[in-house]
Amino acid sequence: MKALRKARIITQILFFAPLFFIFIDFTGITGEYFKNLLTSLQFIPSIIKFLTIPSLLAGGFILILLLTIISGRAYCSTICPLGILQDIAGYLKRKLFSRNRFDFKKPHKVIRYGLLVILLISLVSGTMAAVNLFDPFSLFGRITFQIFRPLSIGVNNVISFVLSRFGNYSVYPQEFYFVSSPVLAFTAFCFIGITVLAVYRGRWYCNVICPVGTFLGLISKFSIYKFEINHPLCTECGACGKMCKSECIDTEKKIIDMERCVVCFNCTTVCNSSAITLTNRYRREGPKFSSERRVFINKLGSFLPGLLLFYSMKDSIIVYVLNKIPVIRKTPVTPPGAVSLNHFTSRCTACGLCVSTCPTHVIQPALFAYGTEGALQPVLDFEKSFCNYECNLCTLICPTGALLPMGIEAKKVSQLGKAVFIKDNCVVITQKTECGACSEHCPTKAVTMIPYEGLMLPEVREKYCVGCGACEKACPTKPYKSIYVEGNAEHKIAEKNLEKKKIKEEKVLEEFPF
């Protein structure tokens, strides 16, 4: 049994380390195939993606169900990153302070089943609020990206600074990007709460709050293999109960609640009399829990140009006249591949993988940009950045199919929204000053300049606009932008601007020396 515990720990490391890395990776070295492979075994994202884009890779939840039918909730102990994160917190507490002593606790069935029903209703109705709040993979993704990624950037920058003092510039400093304060505060609250619970109550969150744990627990009650206490061999020392982080071993009755057991093998390691064994319940005569089974059966690369453009978007115009017309965006701008508001909000679990992957950091988590039913789902925030015209990474790594895969050429004509020009906010009007920043940064030249009282004034040609937000990001006006992107409820196809090609050809001819 000790060998099985070691195998469990090795498996945890093999799953946790890569998943943790893809969320803190600020270098962009992890490819989309690697990310898709890692996320394919996350239960809820896999189900949603299978319903959206049926494929072998999207059917990871089937493997999880088979694993649970065979060995119980092994997924919770070896594959689920949030569960492993809790184990790490408990391990650090034991090493730094003292070993936990757990006791058997009665299951909170009303809370557990109630939250599971709420999640199922949320999935069926297409309202993702409950999924976004309680899906363990999504919660892990938000915690890792919003808390641990800035810490990793900080460590990188300290190393870069120290090495630079010795003339070594092999490590490049990275710029910090933070999500909005309310979103970060909520994620920090969840992280602290789960960590405290893990330190003092082990897997309490997994066995009371987590709907995935509850669902797999129902199946685990009837798994082929189960843990059992051999009464004649048991010395009633109680060591197994004190070691059980799931608080599911009743040492008085000598019963292990397989619905809450996460198959960590800790109990078998501390049992000196080898009284706890893993047995096949269906090879016995007169199964012990046959009545329960009857009840159950009845109830059942393109980053560099974009980055250069981003750093070129510094205010070159000195704005000294504050404008007065606020920007009122009626429809949020969804990421590329979202298809429509309904498609996106009914499938996104707010895991944050697209947020952590986006090289320009324009994809940001929002509290209620889509209403309460779309809590924490990401939106394009053009105050922070813009959508790189040559990039489609977010469409390739979505674990649920909320963002459908798109080729570069298809993405270039996907109209996420349309630019709206507020004339009276523009510095050309308020300060009688030349600008044109929006037109200069527009990759499709949907924003052009027209004569106006001896100056040049922006004009938007909607048919060419793809809603990338480069114009909005570049606009220097304060406190309100004079140009912004109004999101499309359904993504459309923009026309290709043939004039843009002609302009490039003319520039080449002009620069040709002879």
SVG drawing of the C-alpha trace seen along z (x, -y; Angstrom):
<svg xmlns="http://www.w3.org/2000/svg" viewBox="-36 -75 66 91">
<polyline fill="none" stroke="black" stroke-width="0.4" points="0.0,0.0 2.9,-2.3 3.9,-1.9 0.4,-3.0 0.7,-6.1 4.1,-6.9 2.5,-6.3 -0.3,-8.7 2.2,-11.4 4.2,-11.0 1.0,-11.2 0.0,-14.4 3.3,-16.0 3.0,-14.9 -0.4,-16.5 0.0,-19.5 3.3,-20.9 2.4,-21.3 -1.1,-22.7 0.4,-25.2 3.0,-26.2 0.6,-26.9 -1.2,-29.5 2.0,-31.2 3.9,-31.0 4.6,-34.6 7.0,-33.6 4.5,-31.9 6.6,-28.8 3.7,-26.4 1.9,-25.5 -1.8,-25.2 -1.6,-21.4 0.1,-20.9 -2.5,-23.1 -5.4,-21.2 -3.9,-17.9 -3.5,-18.9 -7.0,-20.4 -8.7,-17.5 -8.9,-15.6 -10.6,-18.3 -14.1,-17.1 -16.5,-20.0 -14.5,-21.7 -14.3,-18.3 -18.1,-17.8 -18.9,-21.2 -16.3,-20.9 -17.6,-17.5 -21.1,-18.9 -19.8,-21.8 -17.1,-20.1 -17.4,-16.3 -14.0,-14.7 -11.8,-12.1 -9.7,-14.7 -12.8,-16.4 -14.1,-13.1 -11.7,-13.1 -14.6,-13.1 -15.4,-9.6 -12.0,-8.4 -12.6,-10.1 -16.0,-8.3 -14.3,-5.0 -11.6,-5.7 -14.2,-6.5 -16.2,-3.4 -13.1,-1.3 -11.3,-2.9 -13.5,-5.6 -12.5,-9.3 -8.9,-8.9 -9.5,-11.9 -9.8,-14.2 -6.5,-13.0 -4.3,-12.7 -5.7,-14.8 -7.7,-17.7 -5.3,-20.7 -7.3,-22.4 -7.3,-19.2 -3.6,-18.9 -3.1,-22.6 -5.0,-21.8 -2.7,-18.8 0.3,-21.1 -1.1,-23.5 -1.6,-20.7 1.9,-19.3 3.5,-22.7 1.5,-23.1 2.8,-19.7 6.4,-20.5 6.5,-24.0 4.3,-23.7 2.7,-20.4 0.9,-17.4 -2.9,-17.7 -5.1,-15.4 -8.4,-14.8 -11.6,-13.2 -14.6,-11.6 -17.3,-14.1 -20.8,-13.4 -21.4,-14.3 -23.2,-17.6 -25.5,-15.9 -28.0,-18.8 -25.3,-21.3 -23.5,-18.9 -26.5,-17.7 -28.0,-21.2 -25.0,-22.7 -24.8,-19.8 -28.4,-20.4 -27.7,-24.1 -24.8,-23.3 -26.8,-20.9 -29.6,-23.4 -27.0,-26.0 -25.5,-23.7 -28.9,-22.7 -30.2,-26.2 -27.0,-27.6 -26.5,-30.0 -22.8,-29.5 -22.7,-31.5 -22.7,-28.4 -20.2,-26.7 -17.9,-29.7 -18.0,-29.9 -17.6,-26.2 -15.8,-24.4 -12.5,-23.4 -10.4,-23.7 -11.7,-27.2 -11.1,-28.2 -7.6,-26.9 -6.9,-28.7 -8.0,-32.1 -6.0,-31.5 -2.8,-30.6 -3.0,-33.3 -4.1,-36.2 -2.0,-35.4 0.9,-33.1 1.7,-34.6 2.5,-38.1 4.6,-36.4 6.6,-34.5 7.1,-37.7 8.4,-39.4 10.9,-36.6 11.9,-36.8 12.5,-40.5 14.5,-40.2 16.8,-37.6 17.0,-39.9 18.0,-42.8 20.7,-40.9 22.2,-39.4 22.3,-42.8 24.5,-44.1 27.1,-41.6 26.7,-42.4 24.5,-39.4 21.4,-40.2 20.2,-36.7 17.0,-37.1 14.6,-39.7 12.5,-41.8 8.7,-41.4 5.9,-43.9 3.3,-43.3 -0.3,-42.9 -3.0,-42.8 -6.7,-42.1 -9.3,-44.6 -9.3,-45.0 -12.8,-43.5 -11.9,-40.4 -8.6,-40.0 -10.2,-40.5 -12.8,-37.8 -10.1,-35.4 -7.9,-36.1 -10.8,-35.5 -11.5,-32.1 -7.8,-31.2 -7.4,-32.2 -10.6,-30.4 -9.7,-27.2 -6.2,-27.2 -7.3,-27.7 -9.9,-24.9 -7.2,-22.6 -4.8,-23.3 -7.3,-22.6 -10.0,-20.4 -8.2,-18.7 -10.5,-18.1 -13.5,-19.8 -14.0,-22.0 -13.9,-18.9 -16.4,-17.0 -18.9,-19.8 -18.7,-22.6 -17.2,-21.1 -20.0,-19.7 -17.6,-17.6 -16.5,-15.8 -20.1,-15.3 -21.0,-13.8 -18.0,-11.5 -18.7,-10.6 -22.1,-9.3 -20.5,-7.0 -17.7,-6.0 -20.3,-4.5 -20.5,-1.7 -17.0,-1.6 -15.5,1.8 -12.7,1.3 -13.2,-0.1 -11.3,-0.5 -12.4,1.7 -11.4,2.2 -10.7,5.8 -12.3,6.1 -10.3,9.0 -7.0,7.3 -7.9,3.8 -6.3,2.8 -8.6,-0.2 -5.6,-2.6 -7.4,-5.3 -4.3,-6.2 -6.2,-5.9 -8.9,-8.3 -6.4,-10.9 -4.6,-10.7 -7.7,-10.8 -7.9,-14.3 -11.4,-13.5 -12.6,-12.9 -14.5,-9.9 -13.2,-7.0 -15.5,-6.2 -13.1,-4.4 -15.8,-3.4 -18.0,-1.6 -14.9,-0.7 -16.5,-2.0 -15.0,-4.1 -17.3,-6.4 -16.3,-5.8 -18.5,-8.7 -16.1,-11.1 -12.8,-9.1 -10.4,-10.6 -8.2,-7.5 -5.0,-9.1 -3.8,-5.8 -2.7,-7.8 -4.7,-5.5 -3.1,-2.4 0.3,-3.8 -0.2,-4.5 -2.0,-1.3 0.6,1.0 -1.7,4.0 -2.6,3.8 -6.3,3.8 -7.2,1.4 -7.3,3.2 -8.4,2.4 -11.0,5.0 -13.2,5.9 -16.8,5.5 -18.4,7.5 -16.4,10.7 -18.1,11.3 -21.2,13.3 -24.0,11.2 -22.7,7.7 -22.8,5.6 -24.4,2.6 -26.7,4.2 -29.7,2.2 -27.8,-1.1 -27.0,0.0 -30.6,0.7 -31.6,-2.7 -28.8,-4.3 -29.8,-2.4 -33.4,-3.5 -32.4,-7.2 -30.0,-7.3 4.3,-33.6 2.9,-36.2 3.5,-38.1 6.4,-40.4 4.6,-42.8 1.7,-43.1 4.1,-43.8 5.9,-46.4 2.6,-48.0 1.6,-47.9 4.7,-49.7 4.3,-52.3 0.9,-53.3 2.2,-55.9 0.4,-59.2 2.2,-61.4 -0.4,-64.2 -0.5,-66.4 -4.1,-66.5 -4.9,-69.6 -8.7,-69.9 -10.8,-67.3 -13.8,-66.0 -17.3,-65.5 -19.0,-62.7 -18.7,-59.4 -18.3,-56.1 -21.4,-53.9 -20.7,-50.4 -24.0,-48.6 -22.5,-45.2 -19.3,-43.8 -16.7,-42.7 -16.2,-38.9 -12.8,-37.3 -12.2,-35.9 -14.0,-32.6 -16.8,-33.4 -19.3,-33.3 -21.9,-35.1 -22.8,-36.3 -25.1,-33.3 -22.6,-30.7 -19.8,-32.2 -21.6,-32.8 -23.3,-29.4 -20.0,-27.5 -17.3,-29.6 -16.3,-28.3 -14.1,-31.4 -11.0,-29.2 -8.8,-32.0 -6.6,-30.0 -7.3,-32.4 -6.5,-35.3 -3.1,-33.8 -2.4,-32.9 -3.2,-36.3 0.2,-37.9 -1.2,-41.5 -3.3,-40.9 -6.4,-42.4 -8.5,-39.5 -9.4,-40.2 -11.7,-38.6 -14.7,-40.7 -17.2,-40.4 -20.5,-41.0 -19.8,-42.2 -22.3,-39.7 -24.7,-40.0 -24.9,-37.7 -25.3,-34.6 -21.8,-35.3 -20.0,-36.1 -16.2,-36.2 -16.2,-35.4 -13.5,-37.3 -14.0,-40.3 -11.8,-42.3 -10.6,-45.4 -9.3,-48.0 -8.3,-50.3 -5.5,-47.8 -4.5,-46.7 -5.8,-45.6 -6.4,-42.4 -3.3,-41.5 -4.5,-41.4 -2.0,-38.5 -2.9,-36.4 -5.4,-33.6 -4.0,-31.8 -7.0,-32.1 -9.2,-30.4 -6.9,-27.3 -6.6,-26.6 -10.1,-27.0 -10.9,-23.8 -14.7,-24.1 -15.2,-25.2 -16.6,-28.6 -14.0,-29.9 -14.0,-27.9 -10.7,-27.3 -10.0,-29.9 -7.2,-30.1 -5.3,-33.4 -7.0,-34.4 -10.5,-33.7 -9.6,-35.6 -8.5,-38.7 -12.0,-39.2 -13.9,-38.2 -15.7,-41.3 -15.9,-41.3 -17.4,-44.7 -17.4,-48.1 -15.5,-51.3 -17.7,-54.2 -16.3,-57.8 -17.4,-60.4 -16.5,-63.6 -16.9,-66.1 -14.4,-64.1 -11.6,-64.2 -8.6,-66.6 -9.1,-67.8 -12.3,-69.4 -11.5,-70.2 -7.9,-71.5 -7.8,-72.1 -4.8,-69.8 -3.6,-67.2 -3.7,-63.6 -4.6,-60.6 -3.4,-58.0 -6.5,-55.8 -6.0,-55.7 -2.2,-55.0 -2.8,-52.0 -5.8,-50.5 -4.6,-47.3 -7.4,-47.3 -7.5,-51.1 -11.1,-51.1 -10.3,-54.4 -9.3,-56.9 -8.7,-60.7 -10.7,-63.3 -10.2,-67.1 -11.8,-69.2 -11.2,-73.0 -7.6,-72.8 -6.9,-69.6 -7.6,-65.9 -10.5,-64.3 -11.0,-60.5 -13.8,-58.7 -14.9,-55.1 -15.7,-52.8 -17.6,-50.0 -17.5,-47.5 -13.7,-47.2 -13.6,-47.3 -12.8,-44.0 -13.2,-45.4 -9.6,-44.8 -9.5,-47.9 -6.2,-49.2 -7.8,-52.6 -9.4,-52.7 -6.1,-51.8 -4.2,-54.4 -6.7,-57.3 -5.1,-59.8 -8.2,-61.8 -9.1,-62.1 -11.0,-61.3 -13.1,-59.6 -12.0,-58.0 -13.1,-59.7 -13.3,-56.3 -14.3,-53.0 -15.5,-49.5 -19.1,-48.5 -19.3,-44.7 -21.3,-42.6 -23.8,-40.3 -23.0,-37.9 -19.6,-38.1 -19.8,-39.1 -17.5,-39.0 -15.7,-42.2 -14.9,-43.2 -11.3,-43.1 -9.9,-46.5 -8.3,-46.4 -7.2,-50.0 -4.8,-48.9 -3.0,-46.6 -2.7,-49.4 -1.2,-51.8 1.4,-49.2 2.3,-48.7 2.6,-52.5 4.9,-52.7 7.2,-50.0 7.4,-51.8 8.2,-55.2 11.0,-53.6 12.5,-51.8 15.8,-53.6 15.9,-53.4"/>
</svg>
